[in-house]
Amino acid sequence: MSIKVEQLTKVFGDQVAVNNISFEIGSGSIVGFLGPNGAGKSTTMKILSTSLQASSGRATVCGIDVSQSPMEVRSRLGYLAENNPLYYDMYVKEYLGFVAGLHRLGPNAKSRIDELISLTGLTKEVKKKLGNLSKGYKQRVGLAQALLHDPEVLILDEPTSGLDPNQLAEIRNLILTIGKEKTVLLSTHIMQEVQAMCSRIIIINNGSIVADDAIGNISSDKQSQKGLVEEFEKAFPADALTQMKYLSEARQLEDNRWHLLSEEPDLLRKELLSWSVHYDMTIVTLRNSEQTLEDAFKHLTENK
């Protein structure tokens, strides 16, 4: 197992940042690690990358305990932090040479640096200082340093944050190429990127895992409920919908637009017609909807 987390907990004073979580990730897969800000994603990734000690529980990378053998873990793992710390006064090759020295690559360093510069599309930027690079190219340098020692596992924390659409596509394709040979744990807030790259997602909220499944299972409705998006002529109080027999859940999208869930959508449609007559409420539009990954994420992480 490339990554194994068992009952992991991290406490900062009175705050429980990570609360007794467990999961396993096999080799050769790209797994999305999702959650709202402050959910515990970065804390978990920092523990896995040995830059932070857990309060309790156990985590291993390639079978190696992250707390007992941190240096050995670092030799097997590449890590791109959310803020991508770089030495801005260094040139691209100079910086990668510095990282190669930390990993003790020895005589293979030059050829490996040239290989990574080509792989990450940095060839035209090698004569620039890191501080003069665009955000997209800085992310490429971050990926290059994470890959330099040819690790078995990659942990990427918000690798596409702040990139324009063209840069997003380029970094996505690079990660997909990398993921064919390595295990990748990827954190991002961009759901389109998750759908494009990941086969499985783990969702964490308030320090606890609330979902861990194939992406298709999480974005589909496990309770066989169907959605209706309905727009009314005017706004009304939410409690006006509570008496509907076939309504499972109502989510207000805007003042007069609602997402309605039901196990019997056809019967709910008929009930809505009667309800609209009773309350003198004109229905402007009514259509079927499929629950998206974004819908599922919001539902699993919203504060109720």
C-alpha contacts under 8 A as a table, 3 or more apart, distances in Angstrom:
res1	aa1	res2	aa2	distance
1	M	4	K	6.54
1	M	24	E	6.94
1	M	25	I	6.24
1	M	26	G	4.82
1	M	27	S	6.49
1	M	61	V	7.82
1	M	62	C	6.18
1	M	63	G	6.78
2	S	24	E	7.79
2	S	25	I	5.92
2	S	26	G	5.24
2	S	27	S	5.38
2	S	60	T	7.86
2	S	61	V	5.48
2	S	62	C	4.45
2	S	63	G	6.94
2	S	152	E	7.87
2	S	153	V	6.89
2	S	183	T	6.98
3	I	24	E	5.64
3	I	25	I	5.09
3	I	26	G	6.84
3	I	59	A	7.46
3	I	60	T	5.81
3	I	61	V	4.72
3	I	62	C	6.27
3	I	63	G	7.59
4	K	22	S	7.61
4	K	23	F	6.07
4	K	24	E	4.47
4	K	25	I	6.50
4	K	59	A	5.61
4	K	60	T	5.21
4	K	61	V	6.61
4	K	63	G	7.79
5	V	8	L	6.38
5	V	21	I	7.13
5	V	22	S	4.84
5	V	23	F	5.21
5	V	24	E	6.21
5	V	57	G	7.88
5	V	58	R	6.03
5	V	59	A	4.41
5	V	60	T	6.58
6	E	20	N	7.69
6	E	21	I	6.55
6	E	22	S	4.48
6	E	23	F	6.80
6	E	57	G	5.76
6	E	58	R	5.16
6	E	59	A	6.14
7	Q	19	N	7.84
7	Q	20	N	4.23
7	Q	21	I	4.84
7	Q	22	S	5.17
7	Q	56	S	7.51
7	Q	57	G	4.76
7	Q	58	R	6.67
8	L	18	V	6.96
8	L	19	N	6.72
8	L	20	N	4.71
8	L	21	I	5.06
8	L	22	S	6.51
8	L	54	A	6.89
8	L	55	S	7.75
8	L	56	S	5.86
8	L	57	G	4.13
8	L	58	R	5.84
8	L	59	A	7.16
9	T	16	V	7.59
9	T	17	A	7.55
9	T	18	V	4.87
9	T	19	N	4.79
9	T	20	N	4.83
9	T	21	I	6.85
9	T	54	A	6.08
9	T	55	S	5.57
9	T	56	S	5.18
9	T	57	G	6.07
10	K	16	V	6.16
10	K	17	A	5.61
10	K	18	V	4.91
10	K	19	N	6.77
10	K	43	T	7.83
10	K	53	Q	7.93
10	K	54	A	5.08
10	K	55	S	4.69
10	K	56	S	6.80
11	V	14	D	7.00
11	V	15	Q	5.70
11	V	16	V	4.45
11	V	17	A	5.69
11	V	18	V	6.98
11	V	54	A	7.98
11	V	55	S	6.13
12	F	15	Q	5.14
12	F	16	V	6.34
12	F	17	A	6.91
13	G	16	V	7.96
16	V	19	N	6.23
16	V	207	G	6.90
17	A	38	G	7.74
17	A	39	A	7.15
17	A	40	G	5.40
17	A	43	T	7.20
17	A	206	N	7.22
17	A	207	G	5.23
18	V	21	I	7.00
18	V	39	A	7.91
18	V	40	G	5.46
18	V	43	T	7.28
18	V	44	T	7.08
18	V	206	N	7.65
18	V	207	G	4.09
18	V	208	S	6.50
19	N	207	G	4.96
19	N	208	S	5.39
20	N	57	G	7.31
20	N	208	S	7.08
21	I	207	G	7.87
21	I	208	S	6.09
21	I	209	I	6.31
25	I	29	S	7.79
25	I	31	V	7.80
25	I	183	T	7.92
26	G	29	S	6.89
26	G	183	T	7.29
27	S	182	K	6.68
27	S	183	T	5.14
28	G	179	G	6.45
28	G	180	K	6.26
28	G	181	E	5.72
28	G	182	K	4.94
28	G	183	T	4.65
28	G	184	V	7.69
29	S	179	G	6.18
29	S	180	K	7.37
29	S	182	K	6.91
29	S	183	T	4.98
29	S	184	V	6.19
29	S	198	C	7.86
29	S	199	S	7.53
30	I	179	G	5.93
30	I	183	T	6.06
30	I	184	V	4.63
30	I	185	L	6.06
30	I	186	L	7.07
30	I	197	M	6.80
30	I	198	C	5.12
30	I	199	S	6.56
30	I	200	R	7.31
31	V	184	V	6.21
31	V	185	L	5.07
31	V	186	L	6.05
31	V	198	C	5.32
31	V	199	S	6.45
31	V	200	R	5.12
31	V	201	I	5.48
31	V	202	I	7.39
32	G	185	L	6.11
32	G	186	L	4.87
32	G	187	S	5.84
32	G	188	T	7.50
32	G	194	V	6.18
32	G	198	C	5.82
32	G	200	R	6.32
32	G	201	I	4.45
32	G	202	I	6.13
33	F	41	K	6.94
33	F	185	L	6.62
33	F	186	L	5.67
33	F	187	S	4.75
33	F	188	T	7.26
33	F	201	I	5.91
33	F	202	I	4.97
33	F	203	I	6.00
33	F	204	I	7.55
34	L	41	K	7.08
34	L	187	S	5.83
34	L	188	T	6.42
34	L	189	H	6.96
34	L	201	I	7.14
34	L	202	I	6.12
34	L	203	I	4.68
34	L	204	I	6.20
35	G	39	A	5.65
35	G	40	G	7.72
35	G	41	K	6.74
35	G	189	H	7.68
35	G	203	I	5.46
35	G	204	I	4.99
35	G	205	N	5.70
35	G	297	F	7.91
35	G	301	T	7.27
36	P	39	A	5.51
36	P	189	H	7.82
36	P	204	I	7.92
36	P	205	N	6.76
36	P	301	T	7.19
37	N	40	G	7.96
38	G	41	K	7.54
38	G	206	N	7.27
39	A	204	I	6.04
39	A	205	N	4.75
39	A	206	N	4.71
39	A	207	G	5.31
39	A	208	S	7.91
40	G	43	T	5.23
40	G	44	T	6.13
40	G	204	I	6.89
40	G	205	N	7.27
40	G	206	N	6.91
40	G	207	G	5.05
40	G	208	S	8.00
41	K	44	T	5.29
41	K	45	M	6.28
41	K	187	S	7.33
41	K	204	I	7.02
42	S	45	M	4.96
42	S	46	K	6.01
42	S	82	E	7.93
42	S	157	D	6.94
43	T	46	K	5.12
43	T	47	I	6.30
43	T	52	L	7.64
44	T	47	I	5.16
44	T	48	L	6.30
45	M	48	L	5.03
45	M	49	S	6.09
45	M	155	I	7.01
45	M	157	D	7.59
46	K	49	S	5.03
46	K	50	T	6.18
46	K	51	S	5.25
46	K	52	L	5.37
47	I	50	T	5.09
47	I	51	S	5.99
47	I	52	L	4.67
47	I	53	Q	5.76
47	I	54	A	6.26
47	I	59	A	7.95
47	I	66	V	7.53
48	L	51	S	7.76
48	L	52	L	7.99
48	L	59	A	6.64
48	L	60	T	7.43
48	L	61	V	7.31
48	L	66	V	6.40
49	S	52	L	7.64
49	S	66	V	7.45
49	S	73	V	7.64
49	S	74	R	7.00
49	S	77	L	7.29
49	S	79	Y	6.67
49	S	155	I	7.70
50	T	53	Q	6.87
50	T	66	V	5.75
50	T	67	S	6.79
50	T	70	P	5.71
50	T	73	V	7.66
50	T	74	R	7.56
53	Q	67	S	6.75
54	A	57	G	7.02
54	A	58	R	7.85
58	R	65	D	7.28
58	R	66	V	7.96
59	A	65	D	5.96
59	A	66	V	5.97
59	A	67	S	7.86
60	T	63	G	5.29
60	T	64	I	4.93
60	T	65	D	4.37
60	T	66	V	5.50
61	V	64	I	5.22
61	V	65	D	6.69
61	V	66	V	6.80
61	V	73	V	6.30
61	V	76	R	7.68
61	V	77	L	7.70
61	V	153	V	7.75
62	C	73	V	7.77
62	C	76	R	7.38
62	C	152	E	7.90
64	I	69	S	6.69
64	I	72	E	7.44
64	I	73	V	6.28
65	D	68	Q	5.40
65	D	69	S	5.84
65	D	70	P	7.43
65	D	73	V	7.54
66	V	69	S	5.69
66	V	70	P	5.07
66	V	73	V	6.16
67	S	70	P	5.80
69	S	72	E	5.52
69	S	73	V	6.37
70	P	73	V	5.03
70	P	74	R	6.22
71	M	74	R	5.10
71	M	75	S	6.51
72	E	75	S	5.21
72	E	76	R	6.81
73	V	76	R	5.27
73	V	77	L	6.15
74	R	77	L	5.03
74	R	78	G	7.15
75	S	103	H	7.40
75	S	149	H	7.33
75	S	151	P	6.74
76	R	150	D	7.87
76	R	151	P	4.64
76	R	152	E	5.48
76	R	153	V	6.45
77	L	146	A	7.87
77	L	151	P	4.92
77	L	152	E	6.12
77	L	153	V	4.84
77	L	154	L	5.77
77	L	155	I	7.51
78	G	145	Q	7.83
78	G	146	A	4.24
78	G	147	L	5.91
78	G	149	H	7.91
78	G	151	P	5.72
78	G	152	E	7.91
78	G	153	V	6.23
78	G	154	L	4.68
78	G	155	I	6.23
79	Y	146	A	5.33
79	Y	154	L	5.90
79	Y	155	I	4.86
79	Y	156	L	6.02
80	L	84	N	6.18
80	L	142	G	6.02
80	L	143	L	6.51
80	L	146	A	6.13
80	L	154	L	7.99
80	L	155	I	6.32
80	L	156	L	4.88
80	L	157	D	6.05
80	L	159	P	7.19
81	A	84	N	5.03
81	A	85	P	7.36
81	A	156	L	6.57
81	A	157	D	5.29
81	A	158	E	7.65
82	E	156	L	7.67
82	E	157	D	4.77
82	E	158	E	5.32
82	E	159	P	6.87
84	N	138	K	7.93
84	N	139	Q	7.20
84	N	142	G	6.19
86	L	130	L	7.28
86	L	142	G	7.82
87	Y	90	M	5.72
87	Y	95	Y	7.29
87	Y	130	L	6.92
87	Y	131	G	7.77
88	Y	91	Y	7.81
88	Y	129	K	6.37
88	Y	130	L	4.62
88	Y	131	G	4.19
88	Y	132	N	7.77
89	D	129	K	5.93
89	D	130	L	6.51
89	D	131	G	6.42
90	M	94	E	5.97
90	M	95	Y	5.68
90	M	129	K	5.40
90	M	130	L	6.02
90	M	131	G	8.00
91	Y	94	E	5.04
91	Y	95	Y	6.00
91	Y	126	V	6.87
91	Y	127	K	6.41
91	Y	128	K	5.57
91	Y	129	K	4.09
91	Y	130	L	5.74
92	V	95	Y	5.34
92	V	96	L	6.32
92	V	125	E	7.33
92	V	126	V	5.07
92	V	127	K	6.85
92	V	128	K	6.52
92	V	129	K	6.29
92	V	130	L	6.13
92	V	141	V	7.35
93	K	96	L	5.12
93	K	97	G	5.93
93	K	113	I	7.34
93	K	126	V	6.09
93	K	127	K	7.90
94	E	97	G	5.07
94	E	98	F	6.24
95	Y	98	F	5.00
95	Y	99	V	6.36
96	L	99	V	5.03
96	L	100	A	6.05
96	L	113	I	6.58
96	L	144	A	7.75
96	L	145	Q	6.24
96	L	148	L	7.86
97	G	100	A	4.92
97	G	101	G	6.23
97	G	109	A	7.11
97	G	110	K	7.63
97	G	113	I	7.23
98	F	101	G	5.14
98	F	102	L	6.54
99	V	102	L	5.05
99	V	103	H	6.45
99	V	145	Q	6.61
99	V	148	L	7.85
100	A	103	H	5.12
100	A	104	R	6.05
100	A	105	L	5.56
100	A	106	G	7.80
100	A	109	A	5.98
100	A	113	I	7.99
100	A	148	L	6.86
100	A	149	H	7.28
101	G	104	R	4.76
101	G	105	L	6.30
101	G	106	G	7.20
101	G	109	A	7.93
103	H	149	H	6.61
105	L	108	N	5.77
105	L	109	A	5.18
105	L	149	H	7.23
106	G	109	A	5.68
107	P	110	K	7.08
108	N	111	S	5.77
108	N	112	R	6.16
109	A	112	R	5.17
109	A	113	I	6.03
110	K	113	I	5.18
110	K	114	D	6.26
111	S	114	D	5.14
111	S	115	E	6.12
112	R	115	E	4.98
112	R	116	L	6.22
112	R	148	L	6.81
113	I	116	L	5.18
113	I	117	I	6.10
113	I	148	L	6.93
114	D	117	I	5.12
114	D	118	S	6.31
115	E	118	S	5.30
115	E	119	L	6.16
116	L	119	L	4.86
116	L	120	T	5.94
116	L	144	A	5.73
116	L	147	L	7.57
116	L	148	L	6.83
117	I	120	T	5.45
117	I	121	G	6.05
117	I	122	L	4.94
117	I	123	T	5.76
117	I	126	V	7.99
117	I	144	A	7.05
118	S	121	G	5.22
118	S	122	L	6.22
118	S	123	T	5.90
119	L	122	L	7.85
119	L	174	L	7.94
120	T	140	R	5.75
120	T	141	V	7.62
120	T	143	L	7.52
120	T	144	A	6.49
120	T	174	L	7.02
121	G	124	K	7.68
121	G	140	R	7.49
122	L	125	E	5.27
122	L	126	V	6.30
122	L	137	Y	7.15
122	L	140	R	7.20
122	L	141	V	7.61
123	T	126	V	5.74
124	K	127	K	7.71
125	E	128	K	5.52
125	E	133	L	7.68
128	K	132	N	6.46
128	K	133	L	7.05
129	K	132	N	5.47
129	K	133	L	6.97
130	L	133	L	5.39
130	L	138	K	6.85
133	L	136	G	7.91
133	L	137	Y	5.82
133	L	138	K	6.00
134	S	137	Y	5.33
134	S	138	K	6.20
135	K	138	K	5.06
135	K	139	Q	6.29
135	K	162	G	7.25
135	K	163	L	6.68
136	G	139	Q	5.19
136	G	140	R	6.43
136	G	163	L	5.90
136	G	164	D	7.97
136	G	167	Q	5.78
137	Y	140	R	4.82
137	Y	141	V	6.27
138	K	141	V	5.05
138	K	142	G	6.26
139	Q	142	G	4.89
139	Q	143	L	6.21
139	Q	159	P	6.65
139	Q	160	T	7.63
140	R	143	L	5.05
140	R	144	A	6.08
140	R	171	I	7.47
141	V	144	A	4.90
141	V	145	Q	6.23
142	G	145	Q	5.32
142	G	146	A	6.27
143	L	146	A	5.03
143	L	147	L	6.19
144	A	147	L	5.17
144	A	148	L	5.87
145	Q	148	L	5.08
146	A	149	H	7.48
146	A	151	P	7.89
146	A	154	L	7.33
147	L	150	D	5.22
147	L	151	P	6.27
147	L	154	L	7.86
148	L	151	P	7.79
151	P	154	L	7.00
151	P	182	K	7.81
152	E	182	K	5.45
152	E	183	T	6.50
153	V	182	K	5.81
153	V	183	T	4.78
153	V	184	V	5.98
153	V	185	L	7.95
154	L	182	K	7.14
154	L	183	T	6.11
154	L	184	V	4.72
154	L	185	L	6.27
155	I	184	V	5.90
155	I	185	L	4.88
155	I	186	L	6.14
156	L	159	P	5.82
156	L	184	V	7.35
156	L	185	L	6.22
156	L	186	L	4.91
156	L	187	S	6.24
157	D	186	L	6.14
157	D	187	S	4.87
157	D	188	T	6.88
158	E	161	S	5.38
158	E	186	L	7.30
158	E	187	S	5.25
158	E	188	T	4.72
158	E	189	H	7.50
159	P	171	I	7.96
159	P	186	L	7.92
159	P	187	S	7.66
159	P	188	T	7.29
160	T	163	L	5.75
160	T	168	L	6.05
160	T	171	I	6.99
160	T	172	R	7.98
160	T	188	T	7.35
161	S	188	T	7.58
163	L	166	N	7.93
163	L	167	Q	5.59
163	L	168	L	5.74
164	D	167	Q	5.27
164	D	168	L	6.02
165	P	168	L	4.95
165	P	169	A	6.31
166	N	169	A	5.28
166	N	170	E	6.38
167	Q	170	E	5.07
167	Q	171	I	6.14
168	L	171	I	5.35
168	L	172	R	5.96
169	A	172	R	5.05
169	A	173	N	6.14
170	E	173	N	5.28
170	E	174	L	6.26
171	I	174	L	4.96
171	I	175	I	6.18
172	R	175	I	5.18
172	R	176	L	6.19
172	R	193	E	7.19
172	R	197	M	7.20
173	N	176	L	5.03
173	N	177	T	6.19
174	L	177	T	5.12
174	L	178	I	6.26
175	I	178	I	4.97
175	I	179	G	5.95
175	I	197	M	7.86
176	L	179	G	5.00
176	L	180	K	6.65
176	L	197	M	6.31
177	T	180	K	5.66
177	T	181	E	7.86
178	I	181	E	5.98
178	I	182	K	6.23
179	G	182	K	5.00
179	G	183	T	6.18
179	G	184	V	6.16
188	T	191	M	7.60
188	T	193	E	7.77
188	T	194	V	7.42
190	I	193	E	5.51
190	I	194	V	6.69
191	M	194	V	4.99
191	M	195	Q	6.25
191	M	293	L	7.00
191	M	294	E	6.47
192	Q	195	Q	5.16
192	Q	196	A	6.12
193	E	196	A	4.99
193	E	197	M	6.05
194	V	197	M	5.35
194	V	198	C	5.33
195	Q	198	C	5.89
195	Q	199	S	7.74
195	Q	215	I	7.41
198	C	201	I	6.95
198	C	215	I	7.35
199	S	214	A	5.91
199	S	215	I	5.73
200	R	212	D	7.45
200	R	213	D	5.70
200	R	214	A	4.19
200	R	215	I	4.93
201	I	211	A	7.73
201	I	212	D	5.85
201	I	213	D	5.93
201	I	214	A	6.32
201	I	215	I	5.85
202	I	209	I	7.09
202	I	210	V	7.87
202	I	211	A	5.67
202	I	212	D	4.36
202	I	213	D	6.79
203	I	209	I	5.76
203	I	210	V	5.73
203	I	211	A	5.07
203	I	212	D	6.41
203	I	297	F	7.71
204	I	207	G	6.18
204	I	208	S	5.36
204	I	209	I	4.24
204	I	210	V	5.67
204	I	211	A	7.22
204	I	301	T	7.93
205	N	208	S	5.41
205	N	209	I	6.28
205	N	210	V	6.51
205	N	300	L	7.95
205	N	301	T	5.74
209	I	212	D	7.36
210	V	300	L	6.66
210	V	301	T	7.90
211	A	218	I	7.56
211	A	300	L	7.76
213	D	217	N	6.41
213	D	218	I	6.32
214	A	217	N	5.42
214	A	218	I	6.57
215	I	218	I	5.31
215	I	219	S	6.25
215	I	293	L	7.84
216	G	219	S	5.34
216	G	220	S	6.06
217	N	220	S	5.24
217	N	221	D	7.54
217	N	222	K	7.13
218	I	221	D	7.36
218	I	222	K	7.69
218	I	293	L	6.93
218	I	296	A	6.69
219	S	291	Q	6.14
219	S	292	T	5.27
219	S	293	L	4.40
219	S	294	E	7.84
219	S	295	D	7.63
219	S	296	A	5.75
220	S	290	E	7.72
220	S	291	Q	6.08
220	S	292	T	7.23
220	S	293	L	7.91
221	D	224	S	5.47
221	D	225	Q	5.96
221	D	226	K	7.42
221	D	291	Q	6.74
222	K	225	Q	7.49
223	Q	263	E	7.81
224	S	263	E	6.32
225	Q	261	L	6.09
225	Q	262	S	5.17
225	Q	263	E	4.39
225	Q	264	E	7.53
226	K	261	L	5.58
226	K	262	S	5.49
226	K	263	E	6.15
226	K	264	E	7.58
226	K	265	P	6.21
226	K	288	N	7.70
226	K	289	S	7.31
226	K	290	E	7.24
227	G	259	H	6.60
227	G	260	L	5.51
227	G	261	L	4.55
227	G	262	S	6.53
227	G	265	P	7.38
227	G	288	N	5.90
227	G	289	S	4.99
227	G	290	E	6.32
227	G	291	Q	7.11
228	L	259	H	5.73
228	L	260	L	5.05
228	L	261	L	6.43
228	L	265	P	7.53
228	L	286	L	6.78
228	L	287	R	5.60
228	L	288	N	4.58
228	L	289	S	5.41
229	V	257	R	7.17
229	V	258	W	5.72
229	V	259	H	4.59
229	V	260	L	6.27
229	V	285	T	7.92
229	V	286	L	5.84
229	V	287	R	5.45
229	V	288	N	6.26
229	V	289	S	6.27
230	E	257	R	5.68
230	E	258	W	5.28
230	E	259	H	6.47
230	E	260	L	7.50
230	E	283	I	7.32
230	E	284	V	7.63
230	E	285	T	5.68
230	E	286	L	4.53
230	E	287	R	6.64
231	E	256	N	5.72
231	E	257	R	4.36
231	E	258	W	6.44
231	E	283	I	6.15
231	E	284	V	5.39
231	E	285	T	5.12
231	E	286	L	6.54
232	F	235	A	7.06
232	F	256	N	5.35
232	F	257	R	6.44
232	F	281	M	6.85
232	F	282	T	5.85
232	F	283	I	4.56
232	F	284	V	5.20
232	F	285	T	7.12
233	E	256	N	6.93
233	E	281	M	6.67
233	E	282	T	5.28
233	E	283	I	6.13
233	E	284	V	5.89
234	K	255	D	7.70
234	K	256	N	5.51
234	K	281	M	7.55
234	K	282	T	7.99
235	A	255	D	5.24
235	A	256	N	4.45
236	F	240	A	7.24
236	F	255	D	7.76
236	F	256	N	7.24
237	P	240	A	5.81
238	A	241	L	6.02
238	A	242	T	7.49
239	D	242	T	5.23
240	A	243	Q	7.23
241	L	244	M	6.01
241	L	250	A	7.85
242	T	247	L	7.91
244	M	247	L	5.50
244	M	268	L	7.98
244	M	271	E	7.17
245	K	268	L	7.94
246	Y	262	S	6.04
246	Y	263	E	7.26
246	Y	264	E	6.30
246	Y	265	P	7.59
246	Y	267	L	6.73
246	Y	268	L	5.27
246	Y	271	E	7.66
247	L	250	A	7.35
247	L	260	L	6.93
247	L	261	L	6.20
247	L	262	S	5.12
247	L	263	E	7.95
247	L	268	L	6.51
248	S	260	L	7.54
248	S	261	L	5.40
248	S	262	S	4.98
248	S	263	E	7.24
249	E	260	L	5.87
249	E	261	L	5.11
249	E	262	S	7.08
250	A	258	W	6.65
250	A	259	H	5.81
250	A	260	L	4.59
250	A	261	L	6.39
251	R	258	W	5.66
251	R	259	H	5.06
251	R	260	L	6.40
252	Q	255	D	7.07
252	Q	256	N	7.78
252	Q	257	R	6.20
252	Q	258	W	4.53
252	Q	259	H	6.29
253	L	256	N	7.78
253	L	257	R	5.34
253	L	258	W	5.26
253	L	259	H	6.64
254	E	257	R	4.92
254	E	258	W	6.96
261	L	265	P	7.63
262	S	265	P	5.30
262	S	268	L	6.98
264	E	267	L	5.48
264	E	268	L	6.22
265	P	268	L	4.85
265	P	269	R	6.15
266	D	269	R	5.15
266	D	270	K	6.69
267	L	270	K	5.22
267	L	271	E	6.21
268	L	271	E	4.87
268	L	272	L	5.98
269	R	272	L	5.09
269	R	273	L	6.47
270	K	273	L	5.25
270	K	274	S	6.62
271	E	274	S	5.24
271	E	275	W	6.07
272	L	275	W	4.85
272	L	276	S	5.99
273	L	276	S	5.20
273	L	277	V	6.43
274	S	277	V	5.26
274	S	278	H	6.23
275	W	278	H	5.08
275	W	279	Y	6.16
275	W	281	M	7.99
276	S	279	Y	5.25
276	S	280	D	5.60
276	S	281	M	4.62
276	S	282	T	6.25
276	S	283	I	7.09
277	V	280	D	4.94
277	V	281	M	6.40
277	V	282	T	7.84
278	H	281	M	7.78
283	I	286	L	7.20
291	Q	294	E	7.99
291	Q	295	D	5.76
291	Q	296	A	6.75
292	T	295	D	5.03
292	T	296	A	6.32
293	L	296	A	5.04
293	L	297	F	6.04
294	E	297	F	4.99
294	E	298	K	6.14
295	D	298	K	5.23
295	D	299	H	6.12
296	A	299	H	5.06
296	A	300	L	6.07
297	F	300	L	5.23
297	F	301	T	6.07
298	K	301	T	5.30
298	K	302	E	5.55
299	H	302	E	5.63
